[in-house]
Amino acid sequence: MAVLGAGSWGTTFAKILTDSGADVVLWARRPELAREISEARRNSDYLPGVNLPVGLRATSRLDLALAGAEMVFVSVPSQSLRENLKQVEPYLAENAIIISLMKGVERATGMRMSSVIEEVLRIDPDRIAAISGPNLALEIAKEQPTGAVVSSASLETAQAVAKLATNRYFRSYVNTDVIGTEFGGVLKNLIAVAIGIVDGVGYGENTKASIITRGLVEMTDFAVAYGAQPETLAGLAGLGDLIATCQSPLSRNNTAGRLLGQGYSINDVVKQMQQTTEGLASVKPILELARAKGVEMPIVEQVRQVLDGTLNPRDIAPHLTTDSGEPQGERTLDDGQAHGGASLWGAFQRTLDQLRHGGRGAGSPRP
């Protein structure tokens, strides 16, 4: 196995695989970090205090990391994935399975990570998988039990990856809903930023519970509009990841939101964050994708306004839990009934559009 990216999650997943009995090489961009992992069994920059397994090897050379790798787990910043894949391609073994550990969309195209992998490497979707779930890296590195979902268009591929990524503290489940699994991981980051903002302002648990609940509705409406199964968003890749990311100080997105709520500018927040905060980069492309499908996302829209400096964080909470001053049903179906069936008709039209265009709306960006 090869794991590309020696940040907190890449290193943690390399540990998961090694502890599961796999032969793993971790690629680190910086030679000094690769040496520390191989020799000191530590990654002090990203996983302070964690001892890494003896069997885990690290290198800063892509060719050595990928030599003979049957599975390649990719954990690099989503915005640099395309360029990283171009460097990786010459060293990939024939028929290697590529697994995305990333939770973002490409800003320029709005594409999910598995779609970028498919386009750049020109490989069959059956050789691509994505992993998502309530996976705060430091907790897992300390071997606190949790689960995740391995998703692939091929159930056989998902099962093969899940078998290798299961041990006494990490359990992998499987599904074939790649769209729902990936979008769940992306969208919960945006809701976590919102939770961080209201936390930084000083609002309490009622506000946060309302945002999490309505945020899950936004996540589900968006993902289903792009062809996901709604039950995926109620599972580990949706609700599970949402809860963990929104309530934990270990969450980079939650932390970034909290700093925004405390009055820091977006530039100051980016400077303070040691690692990539995917939620900040995903807000605008997700809203563009939502507009293409006619999906309303009032919570994410308010986050965008805070990021742009057009909304005071203190004014955010009254707007986050509703997009209208009129009484609304709690679910989309109820909203449609209250407003002459408009929302329900919109969902029906989206379904017909997906059927006509093979799962993608006419003229809409490819997710």
C-alpha positions as CSV (number, residue, x, y, z in Angstrom):
1,M,0.0,0.0,0.0
2,A,1.1,3.6,-0.6
3,V,-0.3,6.6,1.2
4,L,0.4,10.0,-0.4
5,G,0.4,12.9,2.0
6,A,1.9,12.9,5.5
7,G,-0.4,15.4,7.1
8,S,-2.4,14.4,10.1
9,W,-5.0,12.3,8.2
10,G,-2.6,10.7,5.7
11,T,-0.2,9.7,8.5
12,T,-3.1,8.4,10.6
13,F,-4.4,6.3,7.7
14,A,-1.0,4.9,7.1
15,K,-1.0,3.8,10.7
16,I,-4.5,2.3,10.4
17,L,-3.3,0.2,7.4
18,T,-0.1,-0.8,9.1
19,D,-1.9,-1.8,12.2
20,S,-4.2,-3.9,10.0
21,G,-1.3,-5.9,8.7
22,A,-0.6,-4.2,5.4
23,D,2.8,-3.3,4.0
24,V,2.7,0.5,3.8
25,V,4.9,3.2,2.5
26,L,4.0,6.8,3.3
27,W,5.0,9.6,1.0
28,A,6.0,12.9,2.6
29,R,6.8,16.0,0.5
30,R,9.5,17.1,2.9
31,P,12.5,14.8,3.3
32,E,13.0,15.8,6.9
33,L,9.5,14.7,7.8
34,A,10.0,11.4,6.0
35,R,13.1,10.8,8.1
36,E,11.4,11.6,11.3
37,I,8.6,9.2,10.5
38,S,11.0,6.4,9.5
39,E,13.6,6.9,12.2
40,A,11.9,8.4,15.2
41,R,8.4,6.9,14.6
42,R,6.9,10.3,15.1
43,N,5.2,13.0,13.1
44,S,5.6,15.8,15.6
45,D,4.2,18.5,13.2
46,Y,0.8,16.9,12.8
47,L,0.4,14.1,15.4
48,P,2.3,15.3,18.5
49,G,2.7,12.6,21.1
50,V,1.7,9.7,18.9
51,N,4.0,6.7,18.4
52,L,3.8,5.3,14.9
53,P,4.1,1.6,14.2
54,V,7.5,0.0,13.5
55,G,6.4,-1.4,10.2
56,L,5.5,1.9,8.7
57,R,8.0,3.2,6.2
58,A,8.2,6.8,4.8
59,T,10.0,8.4,1.8
60,S,10.0,11.7,0.0
61,R,10.5,10.0,-3.3
62,L,7.3,9.3,-5.2
63,D,8.8,6.5,-7.3
64,L,9.8,4.6,-4.2
65,A,6.5,5.1,-2.5
66,L,4.5,3.9,-5.5
67,A,6.8,1.0,-6.5
68,G,4.6,-2.1,-6.6
69,A,1.7,-0.5,-4.7
70,E,-1.6,-2.3,-5.4
71,M,-3.6,0.4,-3.6
72,V,-2.8,4.1,-3.4
73,F,-4.5,6.2,-0.8
74,V,-4.4,9.9,-1.6
75,S,-4.4,12.5,1.2
76,V,-3.3,15.8,-0.3
77,P,-5.1,19.2,-0.3
78,S,-8.0,19.0,-2.7
79,Q,-7.0,22.1,-4.7
80,S,-3.6,20.5,-5.5
81,L,-4.9,17.0,-6.3
82,R,-4.9,17.5,-10.1
83,E,-1.2,18.5,-10.2
84,N,-0.2,15.8,-7.7
85,L,-1.9,13.2,-9.9
86,K,0.1,14.3,-12.9
87,Q,3.3,13.6,-11.0
88,V,2.0,10.3,-9.7
89,E,0.8,8.8,-13.0
90,P,4.1,7.7,-14.4
91,Y,4.8,5.5,-11.3
92,L,1.4,3.9,-10.9
93,A,1.3,0.1,-11.1
94,E,-1.1,-1.3,-13.8
95,N,-4.5,-1.9,-12.3
96,A,-3.7,-0.1,-9.0
97,I,-6.8,1.0,-7.0
98,I,-6.8,4.7,-6.1
99,I,-8.6,5.7,-2.9
100,S,-9.4,9.3,-2.0
101,L,-9.1,10.3,1.6
102,M,-9.9,13.9,0.8
103,K,-13.1,15.9,1.6
104,G,-13.3,18.8,-0.9
105,V,-14.3,19.8,-4.4
106,E,-12.0,21.3,-7.0
107,R,-12.6,25.0,-6.9
108,A,-12.1,25.6,-10.6
109,T,-14.4,22.9,-11.8
110,G,-16.7,21.9,-8.9
111,M,-15.6,18.3,-9.4
112,R,-15.5,15.7,-6.6
113,M,-12.2,14.1,-5.9
114,S,-13.0,10.8,-7.4
115,S,-14.1,12.6,-10.6
116,V,-10.8,14.4,-10.8
117,I,-9.0,11.1,-10.3
118,E,-11.0,9.5,-13.1
119,E,-10.4,12.4,-15.5
120,V,-6.7,12.8,-14.9
121,L,-5.6,9.2,-14.7
122,R,-8.2,8.0,-17.3
123,I,-9.0,4.8,-15.3
124,D,-12.2,2.9,-14.8
125,P,-14.4,4.1,-11.9
126,D,-14.3,0.5,-10.6
127,R,-10.7,1.2,-9.7
128,I,-11.5,4.3,-7.6
129,A,-12.8,4.5,-4.1
130,A,-13.5,7.2,-1.5
131,I,-13.4,6.9,2.3
132,S,-15.3,9.2,4.6
133,G,-16.8,9.3,8.1
134,P,-16.3,10.7,11.6
135,N,-12.6,10.6,11.3
136,L,-10.8,13.2,13.5
137,A,-7.2,12.2,12.9
138,L,-5.6,12.7,16.3
139,E,-8.3,10.6,18.1
140,I,-7.9,7.7,15.7
141,A,-4.1,8.0,15.9
142,K,-4.5,7.5,19.6
143,E,-6.5,4.4,18.8
144,Q,-9.9,5.7,20.0
145,P,-12.5,3.5,18.2
146,T,-14.5,4.8,15.2
147,G,-15.9,3.7,11.9
148,A,-15.8,4.9,8.3
149,V,-17.4,4.2,4.9
150,V,-15.5,2.9,1.9
151,S,-17.4,3.7,-1.3
152,S,-16.8,2.6,-4.9
153,A,-18.9,2.1,-8.0
154,S,-17.6,-1.5,-7.6
155,L,-18.8,-3.2,-4.4
156,E,-15.9,-5.7,-4.9
157,T,-13.4,-2.8,-4.8
158,A,-15.1,-1.3,-1.7
159,Q,-15.0,-4.6,0.1
160,A,-11.3,-5.2,-0.8
161,V,-10.3,-1.8,0.6
162,A,-12.5,-2.1,3.6
163,K,-11.0,-5.4,4.5
164,L,-7.5,-3.9,4.6
165,A,-8.7,-0.8,6.5
166,T,-10.2,-2.6,9.5
167,N,-8.6,-3.3,12.8
168,R,-9.4,-3.4,16.5
169,Y,-10.0,0.4,16.7
170,F,-11.1,1.2,13.1
171,R,-14.1,-0.4,11.4
172,S,-14.8,0.1,7.7
173,Y,-18.3,-0.3,6.2
174,V,-19.1,-0.2,2.4
175,N,-21.5,1.3,0.0
176,T,-21.7,2.0,-3.7
177,D,-23.0,5.6,-3.4
178,V,-19.8,7.5,-4.2
179,I,-21.6,10.8,-4.8
180,G,-23.3,10.7,-1.4
181,T,-20.2,9.6,0.4
182,E,-18.0,12.3,-1.1
183,F,-20.5,15.1,-0.9
184,G,-21.3,14.2,2.8
185,G,-17.6,14.7,3.6
186,V,-17.5,18.0,1.7
187,L,-20.8,19.5,2.9
188,K,-20.3,18.8,6.6
189,N,-17.2,21.0,6.5
190,L,-19.3,24.0,5.5
191,I,-21.8,23.4,8.4
192,A,-18.9,23.0,10.8
193,V,-17.6,26.4,9.8
194,A,-21.1,27.8,10.6
195,I,-21.1,26.1,14.0
196,G,-17.6,27.5,14.7
197,I,-18.8,31.0,13.8
198,V,-21.8,31.0,16.2
199,D,-19.6,29.4,18.8
200,G,-17.0,32.2,18.4
201,V,-19.7,34.8,18.7
202,G,-21.0,33.1,21.9
203,Y,-24.3,31.6,21.0
204,G,-25.3,28.4,22.9
205,E,-26.3,24.8,22.3
206,N,-29.9,25.5,21.0
207,T,-28.5,27.6,18.2
208,K,-25.9,25.0,17.3
209,A,-28.4,22.1,17.4
210,S,-30.7,24.0,15.1
211,I,-27.9,24.7,12.6
212,I,-26.7,21.0,12.7
213,T,-30.2,19.7,12.1
214,R,-31.1,22.2,9.3
215,G,-27.6,21.8,7.9
216,L,-28.2,18.1,7.5
217,V,-31.3,19.0,5.5
218,E,-29.3,21.2,3.2
219,M,-26.6,18.5,2.8
220,T,-29.2,15.9,1.9
221,D,-31.1,18.1,-0.5
222,F,-27.9,19.1,-2.3
223,A,-26.5,15.5,-2.5
224,V,-29.8,14.0,-3.7
225,A,-30.0,16.6,-6.4
226,Y,-26.7,15.3,-7.7
227,G,-27.8,11.7,-7.6
228,A,-26.9,10.6,-4.1
229,Q,-29.0,8.2,-2.0
230,P,-30.6,10.1,1.0
231,E,-29.8,7.3,3.4
232,T,-26.1,7.8,2.8
233,L,-26.4,11.3,4.4
234,A,-28.0,9.7,7.4
235,G,-25.0,7.4,7.9
236,L,-21.4,7.8,8.9
237,A,-20.4,9.8,5.8
238,G,-23.2,12.3,6.5
239,L,-24.6,12.6,10.0
240,G,-21.8,10.8,11.7
241,D,-19.1,13.1,10.2
242,L,-21.3,16.2,10.7
243,I,-21.6,15.5,14.5
244,A,-17.9,14.9,15.0
245,T,-16.8,17.9,13.0
246,C,-19.2,20.3,14.5
247,Q,-18.6,19.5,18.1
248,S,-14.8,18.8,18.2
249,P,-12.1,21.4,18.9
250,L,-9.9,19.1,16.8
251,S,-11.9,20.0,13.7
252,R,-10.0,22.5,11.5
253,N,-13.2,23.8,10.0
254,N,-14.8,24.3,13.4
255,T,-11.7,26.1,14.6
256,A,-11.6,28.4,11.5
257,G,-15.2,29.3,12.0
258,R,-14.7,30.1,15.6
259,L,-11.8,32.5,14.7
260,L,-14.1,34.2,12.2
261,G,-16.8,34.5,14.9
262,Q,-14.3,36.1,17.2
263,G,-13.7,38.8,14.6
264,Y,-10.6,37.6,12.8
265,S,-10.5,38.3,9.0
266,I,-10.4,35.4,6.6
267,N,-6.7,36.2,5.8
268,D,-5.8,36.1,9.5
269,V,-7.6,32.8,9.9
270,V,-5.8,31.2,7.0
271,K,-2.5,32.3,8.4
272,Q,-3.3,30.8,11.8
273,M,-4.3,27.4,10.5
274,Q,-1.4,25.0,10.2
275,Q,-3.2,22.7,7.8
276,T,-5.6,23.0,4.9
277,T,-9.2,23.9,5.9
278,E,-11.2,22.4,3.1
279,G,-14.5,24.0,4.2
280,L,-13.2,27.5,3.4
281,A,-12.2,26.5,-0.1
282,S,-15.4,24.7,-0.8
283,V,-18.0,27.3,0.0
284,K,-18.2,29.1,-3.4
285,P,-18.0,26.0,-5.7
286,I,-20.7,24.3,-3.6
287,L,-23.0,27.3,-3.9
288,E,-22.4,27.4,-7.6
289,L,-23.3,23.7,-7.9
290,A,-26.4,24.3,-5.7
291,R,-27.6,27.1,-8.0
292,A,-27.1,24.9,-11.0
293,K,-29.6,22.4,-9.5
294,G,-31.9,25.0,-7.9
295,V,-31.1,23.9,-4.4
296,E,-31.4,26.5,-1.7
297,M,-28.6,26.4,1.0
298,P,-29.3,29.4,3.3
299,I,-26.7,28.3,6.0
300,V,-23.9,27.9,3.5
301,E,-24.9,31.2,1.9
302,Q,-24.6,33.0,5.2
303,V,-21.2,31.5,5.7
304,R,-20.1,32.8,2.3
305,Q,-21.2,36.3,3.3
306,V,-19.2,36.2,6.5
307,L,-16.1,35.0,4.5
308,D,-16.7,37.9,2.1
309,G,-17.0,40.4,4.9
310,T,-20.5,41.4,3.9
311,L,-22.2,40.0,7.1
312,N,-21.2,40.6,10.7
313,P,-20.7,37.2,12.4
314,R,-23.0,38.5,15.2
315,D,-25.8,38.8,12.7
316,I,-25.5,35.3,11.4
317,A,-27.6,33.1,13.8
318,P,-31.0,34.6,13.1
319,H,-30.5,33.9,9.4
320,L,-28.8,30.5,9.6
321,T,-31.8,28.4,10.4
322,T,-34.2,29.8,7.8
323,D,-34.2,31.3,4.3
324,S,-37.6,33.0,4.6
325,G,-39.6,35.1,7.0
326,E,-42.7,32.9,6.3
327,P,-43.7,29.9,8.4
328,Q,-42.1,26.8,6.9
329,G,-42.5,23.1,7.2
330,E,-39.5,21.3,8.7
331,R,-38.8,19.2,5.7
332,T,-38.6,20.0,2.0
333,L,-41.8,18.1,1.3
334,D,-43.7,20.2,4.0
335,D,-42.3,23.3,2.5
336,G,-43.6,22.3,-0.9
337,Q,-47.1,21.7,0.5
338,A,-47.0,25.1,2.3
339,H,-46.0,26.9,-0.9
340,G,-48.2,25.3,-3.5
341,G,-45.9,22.3,-4.0
342,A,-43.1,24.4,-5.5
343,S,-40.3,22.7,-3.7
344,L,-41.6,19.2,-4.4
345,W,-42.1,20.1,-8.1
346,G,-38.5,21.4,-8.1
347,A,-37.3,18.0,-6.8
348,F,-39.4,16.2,-9.3
349,Q,-38.0,18.3,-12.1
350,R,-34.4,17.5,-10.9
351,T,-35.2,13.8,-10.9
352,L,-36.5,13.9,-14.5
353,D,-33.4,16.0,-15.5
354,Q,-31.1,13.4,-14.0
355,L,-32.9,10.6,-15.9
356,R,-32.7,12.5,-19.2
357,H,-29.0,13.2,-18.8
358,G,-27.6,10.1,-17.2
359,G,-27.5,11.5,-13.7
360,R,-26.4,15.0,-14.5
361,G,-28.5,18.0,-15.2
362,A,-28.4,19.6,-18.7
363,G,-25.7,22.2,-18.7
364,S,-24.8,21.7,-15.1
365,P,-21.2,21.4,-13.8
366,R,-19.9,17.9,-13.4
367,P,-19.7,17.0,-9.7
